[in-house]
Amino acid sequence: MMVGSNLKDTQLQQIVDKTIVFADKDEDGKISFDEFCSVVGNTDIHKKMVVDV
């Protein structure tokens, strides 16, 4: 089930905005690759995104 289908547009936008603020360590308004890796590296989601071939 998609999260976005359960939330109003404003609620989803708030989640996106807060996520960017949390991950944007250099406060440039964007998430760099290094910032993304830092956030993803601290979770198990990177294990779920891997496809074994």
PDB file of N, CA, C and O in Angstrom:
ATOM      1  N   MET A   1       0.850  -1.180   0.000  1.00  0.00           N
ATOM      2  CA  MET A   1       0.000   0.000   0.000  1.00  0.00           C
ATOM      3  C   MET A   1       0.892   1.239   0.000  1.00  0.00           C
ATOM      4  O   MET A   1       1.876   1.312   0.736  1.00  0.00           O
ATOM      5  N   MET A   2       0.544   2.180  -0.810  1.00  0.00           N
ATOM      6  CA  MET A   2       1.314   3.413  -0.916  1.00  0.00           C
ATOM      7  C   MET A   2       0.928   4.371   0.204  1.00  0.00           C
ATOM      8  O   MET A   2      -0.255   4.536   0.500  1.00  0.00           O
ATOM      9  N   VAL A   3       1.904   4.992   0.817  1.00  0.00           N
ATOM     10  CA  VAL A   3       1.641   5.952   1.887  1.00  0.00           C
ATOM     11  C   VAL A   3       0.859   7.147   1.367  1.00  0.00           C
ATOM     12  O   VAL A   3      -0.059   7.629   2.030  1.00  0.00           O
ATOM     13  N   GLY A   4       1.214   7.618   0.202  1.00  0.00           N
ATOM     14  CA  GLY A   4       0.582   8.808  -0.354  1.00  0.00           C
ATOM     15  C   GLY A   4      -0.909   8.678  -0.566  1.00  0.00           C
ATOM     16  O   GLY A   4      -1.621   9.682  -0.544  1.00  0.00           O
ATOM     17  N   SER A   5      -1.402   7.465  -0.771  1.00  0.00           N
ATOM     18  CA  SER A   5      -2.830   7.284  -1.000  1.00  0.00           C
ATOM     19  C   SER A   5      -3.632   7.413   0.284  1.00  0.00           C
ATOM     20  O   SER A   5      -4.854   7.557   0.236  1.00  0.00           O
ATOM     21  N   ASN A   6      -2.965   7.363   1.428  1.00  0.00           N
ATOM     22  CA  ASN A   6      -3.642   7.476   2.719  1.00  0.00           C
ATOM     23  C   ASN A   6      -3.543   8.869   3.323  1.00  0.00           C
ATOM     24  O   ASN A   6      -4.153   9.137   4.358  1.00  0.00           O
ATOM     25  N   LEU A   7      -2.793   9.746   2.700  1.00  0.00           N
ATOM     26  CA  LEU A   7      -2.558  11.078   3.245  1.00  0.00           C
ATOM     27  C   LEU A   7      -3.066  12.147   2.295  1.00  0.00           C
ATOM     28  O   LEU A   7      -3.105  11.958   1.079  1.00  0.00           O
ATOM     29  N   LYS A   8      -3.451  13.261   2.869  1.00  0.00           N
ATOM     30  CA  LYS A   8      -3.790  14.423   2.046  1.00  0.00           C
ATOM     31  C   LYS A   8      -2.497  14.987   1.473  1.00  0.00           C
ATOM     32  O   LYS A   8      -1.414  14.755   2.010  1.00  0.00           O
ATOM     33  N   ASP A   9      -2.622  15.727   0.380  1.00  0.00           N
ATOM     34  CA  ASP A   9      -1.440  16.308  -0.266  1.00  0.00           C
ATOM     35  C   ASP A   9      -0.623  17.163   0.694  1.00  0.00           C
ATOM     36  O   ASP A   9       0.607  17.119   0.666  1.00  0.00           O
ATOM     37  N   THR A  10      -1.288  17.937   1.540  1.00  0.00           N
ATOM     38  CA  THR A  10      -0.560  18.801   2.479  1.00  0.00           C
ATOM     39  C   THR A  10       0.198  17.980   3.514  1.00  0.00           C
ATOM     40  O   THR A  10       1.302  18.353   3.912  1.00  0.00           O
ATOM     41  N   GLN A  11      -0.381  16.870   3.950  1.00  0.00           N
ATOM     42  CA  GLN A  11       0.302  16.015   4.918  1.00  0.00           C
ATOM     43  C   GLN A  11       1.530  15.366   4.291  1.00  0.00           C
ATOM     44  O   GLN A  11       2.590  15.296   4.913  1.00  0.00           O
ATOM     45  N   LEU A  12       1.385  14.896   3.069  1.00  0.00           N
ATOM     46  CA  LEU A  12       2.510  14.284   2.372  1.00  0.00           C
ATOM     47  C   LEU A  12       3.619  15.301   2.130  1.00  0.00           C
ATOM     48  O   LEU A  12       4.798  14.977   2.276  1.00  0.00           O
ATOM     49  N   GLN A  13       3.255  16.526   1.762  1.00  0.00           N
ATOM     50  CA  GLN A  13       4.248  17.577   1.544  1.00  0.00           C
ATOM     51  C   GLN A  13       4.985  17.911   2.835  1.00  0.00           C
ATOM     52  O   GLN A  13       6.185  18.187   2.805  1.00  0.00           O
ATOM     53  N   GLN A  14       4.284  17.892   3.972  1.00  0.00           N
ATOM     54  CA  GLN A  14       4.938  18.144   5.257  1.00  0.00           C
ATOM     55  C   GLN A  14       5.964  17.063   5.566  1.00  0.00           C
ATOM     56  O   GLN A  14       7.043  17.360   6.079  1.00  0.00           O
ATOM     57  N   ILE A  15       5.638  15.814   5.258  1.00  0.00           N
ATOM     58  CA  ILE A  15       6.583  14.718   5.476  1.00  0.00           C
ATOM     59  C   ILE A  15       7.816  14.905   4.600  1.00  0.00           C
ATOM     60  O   ILE A  15       8.943  14.731   5.064  1.00  0.00           O
ATOM     61  N   VAL A  16       7.606  15.256   3.347  1.00  0.00           N
ATOM     62  CA  VAL A  16       8.722  15.488   2.426  1.00  0.00           C
ATOM     63  C   VAL A  16       9.597  16.631   2.930  1.00  0.00           C
ATOM     64  O   VAL A  16      10.822  16.513   2.971  1.00  0.00           O
ATOM     65  N   ASP A  17       8.965  17.736   3.312  1.00  0.00           N
ATOM     66  CA  ASP A  17       9.716  18.904   3.787  1.00  0.00           C
ATOM     67  C   ASP A  17      10.535  18.573   5.026  1.00  0.00           C
ATOM     68  O   ASP A  17      11.701  18.958   5.117  1.00  0.00           O
ATOM     69  N   LYS A  18       9.944  17.865   5.977  1.00  0.00           N
ATOM     70  CA  LYS A  18      10.661  17.514   7.208  1.00  0.00           C
ATOM     71  C   LYS A  18      11.791  16.533   6.929  1.00  0.00           C
ATOM     72  O   LYS A  18      12.840  16.589   7.571  1.00  0.00           O
ATOM     73  N   THR A  19      11.579  15.637   5.976  1.00  0.00           N
ATOM     74  CA  THR A  19      12.627  14.687   5.606  1.00  0.00           C
ATOM     75  C   THR A  19      13.823  15.412   5.008  1.00  0.00           C
ATOM     76  O   THR A  19      14.969  15.096   5.326  1.00  0.00           O
ATOM     77  N   ILE A  20      13.560  16.377   4.147  1.00  0.00           N
ATOM     78  CA  ILE A  20      14.649  17.150   3.543  1.00  0.00           C
ATOM     79  C   ILE A  20      15.391  17.947   4.607  1.00  0.00           C
ATOM     80  O   ILE A  20      16.621  17.980   4.605  1.00  0.00           O
ATOM     81  N   VAL A  21      14.664  18.587   5.514  1.00  0.00           N
ATOM     82  CA  VAL A  21      15.310  19.350   6.590  1.00  0.00           C
ATOM     83  C   VAL A  21      16.183  18.429   7.435  1.00  0.00           C
ATOM     84  O   VAL A  21      17.295  18.802   7.808  1.00  0.00           O
ATOM     85  N   PHE A  22      15.689  17.227   7.741  1.00  0.00           N
ATOM     86  CA  PHE A  22      16.437  16.271   8.554  1.00  0.00           C
ATOM     87  C   PHE A  22      17.717  15.817   7.853  1.00  0.00           C
ATOM     88  O   PHE A  22      18.773  15.731   8.480  1.00  0.00           O
ATOM     89  N   ALA A  23      17.625  15.529   6.562  1.00  0.00           N
ATOM     90  CA  ALA A  23      18.762  14.962   5.833  1.00  0.00           C
ATOM     91  C   ALA A  23      19.732  16.007   5.305  1.00  0.00           C
ATOM     92  O   ALA A  23      20.894  15.693   5.046  1.00  0.00           O
ATOM     93  N   ASP A  24      19.279  17.233   5.143  1.00  0.00           N
ATOM     94  CA  ASP A  24      20.074  18.300   4.522  1.00  0.00           C
ATOM     95  C   ASP A  24      21.038  18.908   5.538  1.00  0.00           C
ATOM     96  O   ASP A  24      20.759  19.952   6.127  1.00  0.00           O
ATOM     97  N   LYS A  25      22.161  18.250   5.733  1.00  0.00           N
ATOM     98  CA  LYS A  25      23.120  18.675   6.763  1.00  0.00           C
ATOM     99  C   LYS A  25      23.824  19.988   6.435  1.00  0.00           C
ATOM    100  O   LYS A  25      24.183  20.733   7.347  1.00  0.00           O
ATOM    101  N   ASP A  26      24.028  20.286   5.151  1.00  0.00           N
ATOM    102  CA  ASP A  26      24.702  21.539   4.803  1.00  0.00           C
ATOM    103  C   ASP A  26      23.717  22.683   4.555  1.00  0.00           C
ATOM    104  O   ASP A  26      24.113  23.785   4.175  1.00  0.00           O
ATOM    105  N   GLU A  27      22.439  22.409   4.771  1.00  0.00           N
ATOM    106  CA  GLU A  27      21.367  23.416   4.715  1.00  0.00           C
ATOM    107  C   GLU A  27      21.333  24.187   3.396  1.00  0.00           C
ATOM    108  O   GLU A  27      21.143  25.403   3.383  1.00  0.00           O
ATOM    109  N   ASP A  28      21.521  23.457   2.274  1.00  0.00           N
ATOM    110  CA  ASP A  28      21.430  24.113   0.970  1.00  0.00           C
ATOM    111  C   ASP A  28      20.068  23.902   0.305  1.00  0.00           C
ATOM    112  O   ASP A  28      19.859  24.321  -0.834  1.00  0.00           O
ATOM    113  N   GLY A  29      19.146  23.254   1.014  1.00  0.00           N
ATOM    114  CA  GLY A  29      17.803  23.028   0.483  1.00  0.00           C
ATOM    115  C   GLY A  29      17.684  21.803  -0.394  1.00  0.00           C
ATOM    116  O   GLY A  29      16.626  21.541  -0.966  1.00  0.00           O
ATOM    117  N   LYS A  30      18.775  21.047  -0.502  1.00  0.00           N
ATOM    118  CA  LYS A  30      18.797  19.842  -1.331  1.00  0.00           C
ATOM    119  C   LYS A  30      19.467  18.718  -0.553  1.00  0.00           C
ATOM    120  O   LYS A  30      20.227  18.963   0.384  1.00  0.00           O
ATOM    121  N   ILE A  31      19.177  17.490  -0.951  1.00  0.00           N
ATOM    122  CA  ILE A  31      19.851  16.341  -0.356  1.00  0.00           C
ATOM    123  C   ILE A  31      20.896  15.854  -1.353  1.00  0.00           C
ATOM    124  O   ILE A  31      20.563  15.401  -2.448  1.00  0.00           O
ATOM    125  N   SER A  32      22.159  15.952  -0.961  1.00  0.00           N
ATOM    126  CA  SER A  32      23.242  15.472  -1.825  1.00  0.00           C
ATOM    127  C   SER A  32      23.312  13.946  -1.731  1.00  0.00           C
ATOM    128  O   SER A  32      22.670  13.334  -0.877  1.00  0.00           O
ATOM    129  N   PHE A  33      24.094  13.350  -2.612  1.00  0.00           N
ATOM    130  CA  PHE A  33      24.266  11.903  -2.581  1.00  0.00           C
ATOM    131  C   PHE A  33      24.862  11.459  -1.252  1.00  0.00           C
ATOM    132  O   PHE A  33      24.429  10.456  -0.685  1.00  0.00           O
ATOM    133  N   ASP A  34      25.849  12.194  -0.750  1.00  0.00           N
ATOM    134  CA  ASP A  34      26.470  11.849   0.531  1.00  0.00           C
ATOM    135  C   ASP A  34      25.468  11.950   1.679  1.00  0.00           C
ATOM    136  O   ASP A  34      25.457  11.100   2.570  1.00  0.00           O
ATOM    137  N   GLU A  35      24.627  12.986   1.662  1.00  0.00           N
ATOM    138  CA  GLU A  35      23.603  13.133   2.697  1.00  0.00           C
ATOM    139  C   GLU A  35      22.595  11.988   2.619  1.00  0.00           C
ATOM    140  O   GLU A  35      22.179  11.450   3.644  1.00  0.00           O
ATOM    141  N   PHE A  36      22.206  11.620   1.399  1.00  0.00           N
ATOM    142  CA  PHE A  36      21.295  10.494   1.202  1.00  0.00           C
ATOM    143  C   PHE A  36      21.906   9.209   1.750  1.00  0.00           C
ATOM    144  O   PHE A  36      21.249   8.460   2.474  1.00  0.00           O
ATOM    145  N   CYS A  37      23.167   8.961   1.402  1.00  0.00           N
ATOM    146  CA  CYS A  37      23.845   7.750   1.872  1.00  0.00           C
ATOM    147  C   CYS A  37      23.952   7.721   3.387  1.00  0.00           C
ATOM    148  O   CYS A  37      23.838   6.660   4.000  1.00  0.00           O
ATOM    149  N   SER A  38      24.168   8.869   3.984  1.00  0.00           N
ATOM    150  CA  SER A  38      24.257   8.956   5.438  1.00  0.00           C
ATOM    151  C   SER A  38      22.943   8.548   6.095  1.00  0.00           C
ATOM    152  O   SER A  38      22.943   7.820   7.087  1.00  0.00           O
ATOM    153  N   VAL A  39      21.836   9.012   5.551  1.00  0.00           N
ATOM    154  CA  VAL A  39      20.522   8.672   6.115  1.00  0.00           C
ATOM    155  C   VAL A  39      20.188   7.210   5.857  1.00  0.00           C
ATOM    156  O   VAL A  39      19.768   6.498   6.769  1.00  0.00           O
ATOM    157  N   VAL A  40      20.372   6.763   4.629  1.00  0.00           N
ATOM    158  CA  VAL A  40      20.026   5.388   4.275  1.00  0.00           C
ATOM    159  C   VAL A  40      20.955   4.397   4.970  1.00  0.00           C
ATOM    160  O   VAL A  40      20.531   3.299   5.332  1.00  0.00           O
ATOM    161  N   GLY A  41      22.203   4.770   5.155  1.00  0.00           N
ATOM    162  CA  GLY A  41      23.156   3.890   5.812  1.00  0.00           C
ATOM    163  C   GLY A  41      22.830   3.625   7.266  1.00  0.00           C
ATOM    164  O   GLY A  41      23.297   2.640   7.837  1.00  0.00           O
ATOM    165  N   ASN A  42      22.034   4.490   7.874  1.00  0.00           N
ATOM    166  CA  ASN A  42      21.647   4.321   9.272  1.00  0.00           C
ATOM    167  C   ASN A  42      20.329   3.569   9.430  1.00  0.00           C
ATOM    168  O   ASN A  42      19.779   3.513  10.530  1.00  0.00           O
ATOM    169  N   THR A  43      19.819   2.995   8.352  1.00  0.00           N
ATOM    170  CA  THR A  43      18.568   2.235   8.398  1.00  0.00           C
ATOM    171  C   THR A  43      18.776   0.879   7.742  1.00  0.00           C
ATOM    172  O   THR A  43      19.832   0.611   7.168  1.00  0.00           O
ATOM    173  N   ASP A  44      17.773   0.039   7.830  1.00  0.00           N
ATOM    174  CA  ASP A  44      17.823  -1.256   7.156  1.00  0.00           C
ATOM    175  C   ASP A  44      17.228  -1.194   5.758  1.00  0.00           C
ATOM    176  O   ASP A  44      17.192  -2.208   5.060  1.00  0.00           O
ATOM    177  N   ILE A  45      16.763  -0.026   5.338  1.00  0.00           N
ATOM    178  CA  ILE A  45      16.111   0.069   4.035  1.00  0.00           C
ATOM    179  C   ILE A  45      17.055  -0.274   2.894  1.00  0.00           C
ATOM    180  O   ILE A  45      16.620  -0.788   1.863  1.00  0.00           O
ATOM    181  N   HIS A  46      18.339   0.003   3.068  1.00  0.00           N
ATOM    182  CA  HIS A  46      19.286  -0.322   2.000  1.00  0.00           C
ATOM    183  C   HIS A  46      19.342  -1.830   1.757  1.00  0.00           C
ATOM    184  O   HIS A  46      19.656  -2.260   0.647  1.00  0.00           O
ATOM    185  N   LYS A  47      19.046  -2.632   2.770  1.00  0.00           N
ATOM    186  CA  LYS A  47      19.013  -4.083   2.590  1.00  0.00           C
ATOM    187  C   LYS A  47      17.791  -4.507   1.787  1.00  0.00           C
ATOM    188  O   LYS A  47      17.846  -5.485   1.041  1.00  0.00           O
ATOM    189  N   LYS A  48      16.701  -3.787   1.934  1.00  0.00           N
ATOM    190  CA  LYS A  48      15.468  -4.113   1.222  1.00  0.00           C
ATOM    191  C   LYS A  48      15.507  -3.634  -0.221  1.00  0.00           C
ATOM    192  O   LYS A  48      14.724  -4.105  -1.046  1.00  0.00           O
ATOM    193  N   MET A  49      16.402  -2.708  -0.540  1.00  0.00           N
ATOM    194  CA  MET A  49      16.479  -2.150  -1.886  1.00  0.00           C
ATOM    195  C   MET A  49      17.435  -2.932  -2.785  1.00  0.00           C
ATOM    196  O   MET A  49      17.602  -2.581  -3.953  1.00  0.00           O
ATOM    197  N   VAL A  50      18.058  -3.973  -2.269  1.00  0.00           N
ATOM    198  CA  VAL A  50      19.031  -4.755  -3.024  1.00  0.00           C
ATOM    199  C   VAL A  50      18.326  -5.925  -3.699  1.00  0.00           C
ATOM    200  O   VAL A  50      17.505  -6.609  -3.088  1.00  0.00           O
ATOM    201  N   VAL A  51      18.657  -6.142  -4.955  1.00  0.00           N
ATOM    202  CA  VAL A  51      18.102  -7.270  -5.697  1.00  0.00           C
ATOM    203  C   VAL A  51      19.220  -8.276  -5.928  1.00  0.00           C
ATOM    204  O   VAL A  51      20.236  -7.956  -6.545  1.00  0.00           O
ATOM    205  N   ASP A  52      19.030  -9.489  -5.431  1.00  0.00           N
ATOM    206  CA  ASP A  52      20.012 -10.546  -5.664  1.00  0.00           C
ATOM    207  C   ASP A  52      19.831 -11.094  -7.070  1.00  0.00           C
ATOM    208  O   ASP A  52      18.720 -11.428  -7.482  1.00  0.00           O
ATOM    209  N   VAL A  53      20.937 -11.184  -7.802  1.00  0.00           N
ATOM    210  CA  VAL A  53      20.867 -11.724  -9.167  1.00  0.00           C
ATOM    211  C   VAL A  53      21.723 -12.956  -9.290  1.00  0.00           C
ATOM    212  O   VAL A  53      21.794 -13.554 -10.364  1.00  0.00           O
TER     213      VAL A  53
END
